[in-house]
Amino acid sequence: MSGDGRRGTVRGEQCEGGTARSGERLPTQLEVVRQVMCQAAQYDGWMTLAELARKTEFPEASISAQLRRLRKEEHGGWEVLKRKREWQEALKTNTRERVWEYQLKC
């Protein structure tokens, strides 16, 4: 994967190289993460990195980086909220492992 974050899906098609087969530009990782988070926010939803990874097919580390970028002024200065997901933490075998969830204020 290239560092420009352009791997993604358009209408269910997975393509490499930044353009879909039909010639339209694929959205960047940042655009995809922002779109998914805004859709969740419409329903007051919170998402974990694992949930975002399943939705976007991007690795959790990349999603975490995109959430940090969304906070930066040059990428919109979005308010990204973060909190512990209590109920899921109880399901983990290692009780010190925390599960964080995120919400974008759109």
VOPA-637115 format. One line per 10 residues: their letters; for each residue x, y, z of N, C-alpha, C. Coordinates in steps of 0.1 Angstrom, whole numbers, plus 5000, padded with zeros to 4 digits. Example, Ala and Ser with C-alpha at 12.3 -4.5 7.8 and 13.67 -1.06 7.14 Angstrom:
! residues 2
as	5132/4943/5078/5123/4955/5078/5132/4967/5078 ~ 5128/4978/5071/5137/4989/5071/5129/5000/5079
***
This chain:
! residues 106
msgdgrrgtv	5008/4988/5000/5000/5000/5000/5009/5012/5000 ~ 5005/5022/4992/5013/5034/4992/5010/5043/5003 ~ 5018/5053/5006/5017/5062/5017/5006/5073/5015 ~ 5000/5074/5003/4990/5084/5001/4977/5080/5006 ~ 4975/5068/5011/4962/5064/5017/4951/5063/5007 ~ 4954/5059/4994/4943/5058/4984/4938/5044/4981 ~ 4941/5034/4989/4935/5021/4987/4921/5022/4994 ~ 4911/5017/4987/4898/5017/4993/4887/5011/4984 ~ 4875/5013/4987/4864/5007/4979/4855/5017/4973 ~ 4850/5015/4961/4840/5023/4955/4829/5014/4950
rgeqceggta	4818/5015/4956/4806/5007/4952/4810/4992/4953 ~ 4817/4988/4964/4820/4974/4966/4832/4969/4958 ~ 4838/4977/4949/4850/4972/4941/4863/4976/4949 ~ 4871/4966/4950/4884/4968/4956/4895/4970/4945 ~ 4902/4981/4945/4911/4984/4935/4924/4990/4941 ~ 4935/4988/4934/4947/4994/4939/4951/5006/4929 ~ 4959/5015/4934/4964/5025/4925/4957/5038/4924 ~ 4946/5040/4932/4940/5053/4933/4928/5055/4923 ~ 4925/5047/4914/4914/5049/4905/4906/5036/4904 ~ 4893/5037/4903/4884/5026/4901/4884/5022/4886
rsgerlptql	4879/5010/4884/4879/5005/4870/4871/5015/4861 ~ 4861/5021/4866/4852/5030/4858/4859/5043/4855 ~ 4871/5046/4861/4878/5058/4859/4876/5068/4869 ~ 4866/5066/4879/4864/5076/4889/4875/5074/4900 ~ 4879/5085/4907/4889/5084/4917/4884/5077/4929 ~ 4892/5068/4935/4889/5062/4948/4890/5072/4959 ~ 4882/5071/4969/4884/5080/4980/4896/5077/4988 ~ 4902/5086/4995/4914/5084/5003/4909/5077/5016 ~ 4919/5071/5023/4915/5066/5036/4909/5076/5045 ~ 4914/5088/5045/4909/5099/5053/4894/5102/5050
evvrqvmcqa	4891/5102/5037/4877/5105/5033/4868/5093/5037 ~ 4873/5081/5035/4865/5069/5039/4862/5069/5054 ~ 4872/5071/5062/4871/5071/5077/4861/5082/5081 ~ 4863/5094/5075/4854/5106/5078/4840/5103/5075 ~ 4838/5097/5063/4824/5094/5059/4817/5083/5068 ~ 4824/5073/5071/4819/5062/5080/4816/5068/5094 ~ 4825/5076/5099/4823/5082/5112/4811/5092/5112 ~ 4810/5100/5102/4798/5109/5101/4785/5101/5100 ~ 4785/5090/5093/4773/5082/5092/4769/5077/5106 ~ 4779/5072/5113/4777/5067/5127/4772/5078/5136
aqydgwmtla	4778/5090/5134/4774/5101/5143/4760/5106/5141 ~ 4754/5103/5129/4740/5107/5126/4731/5099/5136 ~ 4735/5087/5140/4728/5079/5149/4733/5079/5163 ~ 4742/5089/5166/4749/5091/5179/4757/5078/5182 ~ 4763/5072/5171/4771/5060/5173/4785/5062/5176 ~ 4791/5053/5183/4805/5053/5186/4811/5040/5180 ~ 4823/5041/5175/4829/5029/5169/4843/5027/5174 ~ 4847/5014/5175/4860/5010/5179/4869/5009/5167 ~ 4882/5008/5169/4891/5007/5157/4887/4994/5150 ~ 4884/4983/5157/4881/4970/5151/4868/4971/5143
elarktefpe	4858/4978/5147/4846/4980/5140/4849/4988/5127 ~ 4857/4999/5128/4860/5007/5117/4868/4998/5107 ~ 4877/4990/5112/4885/4981/5103/4876/4972/5095 ~ 4866/4966/5101/4857/4957/5094/4849/4965/5084 ~ 4845/4977/5087/4837/4985/5077/4845/4990/5065 ~ 4857/4994/5068/4865/5000/5057/4875/4991/5051 ~ 4879/4980/5057/4889/4971/5052/4903/4977/5053 ~ 4905/4987/5062/4918/4993/5064/4923/4987/5078 ~ 4936/4987/5079/4942/4982/5092/4939/4992/5103 ~ 4938/4987/5116/4935/4995/5127/4945/5007/5129
asisaqlrrl	4958/5004/5127/4968/5014/5128/4966/5026/5118 ~ 4962/5022/5106/4959/5033/5096/4947/5041/5100 ~ 4937/5035/5106/4925/5042/5110/4928/5051/5121 ~ 4936/5046/5131/4940/5055/5142/4948/5067/5137 ~ 4956/5065/5127/4964/5077/5121/4954/5086/5114 ~ 4944/5081/5107/4934/5090/5101/4926/5098/5111 ~ 4922/5091/5122/4915/5099/5132/4923/5110/5138 ~ 4936/5108/5139/4945/5119/5144/4946/5130/5134 ~ 4946/5126/5121/4947/5136/5110/4934/5144/5109 ~ 4923/5138/5112/4910/5146/5112/4910/5157/5122
rkeehggwev	4917/5155/5133/4918/5166/5143/4926/5178/5139 ~ 4935/5176/5129/4944/5187/5125/4936/5197/5117 ~ 4940/5210/5118/4933/5221/5112/4933/5219/5096 ~ 4944/5215/5091/4945/5214/5076/4936/5203/5070 ~ 4931/5194/5079/4922/5183/5075/4908/5185/5080 ~ 4905/5198/5084/4891/5201/5089/4890/5204/5103 ~ 4900/5201/5111/4899/5204/5126/4887/5198/5132 ~ 4883/5186/5128/4872/5179/5134/4874/5175/5149 ~ 4863/5175/5156/4863/5171/5170/4861/5156/5170 ~ 4871/5149/5174/4871/5134/5175/4870/5131/5190
lkrkrewqea	4859/5125/5195/4858/5122/5209/4863/5107/5211 ~ 4868/5105/5223/4873/5091/5226/4869/5088/5240 ~ 4864/5075/5242/4860/5071/5255/4863/5055/5256 ~ 4863/5051/5268/4865/5036/5271/4851/5029/5268 ~ 4852/5018/5262/4840/5010/5260/4840/5000/5272 ~ 4832/5003/5282/4832/4995/5294/4828/4980/5292 ~ 4817/4978/5286/4811/4965/5284/4820/4956/5277 ~ 4828/4961/5267/4836/4952/5259/4849/4949/5266 ~ 4854/4958/5275/4866/4956/5283/4864/4944/5292 ~ 4852/4942/5297/4849/4930/5306/4850/4917/5298
lktntrervw	4849/4917/5285/4850/4905/5277/4864/4901/5274 ~ 4874/4910/5276/4888/4907/5273/4894/4898/5284 ~ 4903/4889/5280/4909/4880/5290/4919/4888/5298 ~ 4926/4897/5292/4936/4906/5299/4928/4918/5304 ~ 4926/4918/5317/4917/4929/5323/4924/4943/5322 ~ 4937/4944/5319/4943/4957/5317/4942/4962/5303 ~ 4937/4954/5294/4936/4959/5280/4923/4967/5279 ~ 4924/4979/5274/4912/4988/5273/4908/4988/5258 ~ 4895/4989/5257/4889/4991/5243/4883/5005/5242 ~ 4889/5012/5233/4884/5026/5231/4875/5027/5219
eyqlkc	4865/5036/5220/4856/5039/5209/4857/5054/5206 ~ 4853/5057/5194/4855/5071/5189/4842/5075/5183 ~ 4840/5089/5183/4828/5095/5177/4833/5108/5171 ~ 4829/5111/5159/4832/5123/5152/4820/5133/5153 ~ 4823/5145/5157/4812/5155/5157/4811/5161/5144 ~ 4801/5158/5137/4798/5163/5123/4788/5174/5122
***
